[in-house]
Amino acid sequence: MKNPLHYYLSKFSLTEPELIANTQSAKVWKALSYDGSWVALKVYKHGTMGNEASGFDFLRAASKTFAARVVDTSEDAAVTEWLDGPSLGDLARTGHDTKAAEELGGIASGLHNQLGQVSPSMPKLVDWLSDFTSIPPNSLLSAEHKALLVVARELAMALTSKMQDVRPLHGDLHYENVRLCARGYCAFDAKGVIGPRAYELANAFRHPTDMPTLVRDNDRIRRVRDIWCQSLNVPPKVLMQWAVVKCALSITWRQTQNPGTDLEFDLLSNLIAVMNETN
């Protein structure tokens, strides 16, 4: 963090901090606001919000029926409404994955249908994909894994050449980024990106990440595909194509830290299989 915790508590008029999360990029505290409400204080460790800055613009524009309220932000910190939970991931972990998928689809639809004006400088998905579509698979990968990434890379190039229904997106909408509060389930931790509607739930096929057997089950992939294509009003085939691209993109990003290995190649293979059978 650029400054000590008491700096941010004073800046945002907060008290009673309780550390909730400590990730590679940020620390999150639950804290008490001056108006008596509980909030989440997120402080970024590297002095800037990085690729999450536009996410707060998205949340500000989103309907508060479906998104956490943004209280205040600075260059390297943000204060948002505290969502008591549980998350949709928790709902899935208690045996209600279909219900969680339906709730997530409803959140995605609500965010898109009730979105106000967002910043025109919001990053574009095509820029996120530029490295993925131009850099060949890591030389340490097996031939089988290289082939999977080649399929996904060629698919990404085809999709970005004719993107449809391009609009502001949450950009990281999945089971752990939606939590329950008094008015229902609400999204938080947005990235904020301009891209096709069908991309919005592409990352959700990988979640909950701590339920690897569930997310790799082809029947489950088909089930959530059918729920989410109806929620987003997009063709099932296109939804699956973006799911393949997002999974492969995440693998590619991780190759810089763990070249030649990754735990999601089997998931990528399954997503491609379901994509190929989808009309």
Disulfide bonds with the S-S distance in Angstrom:
none
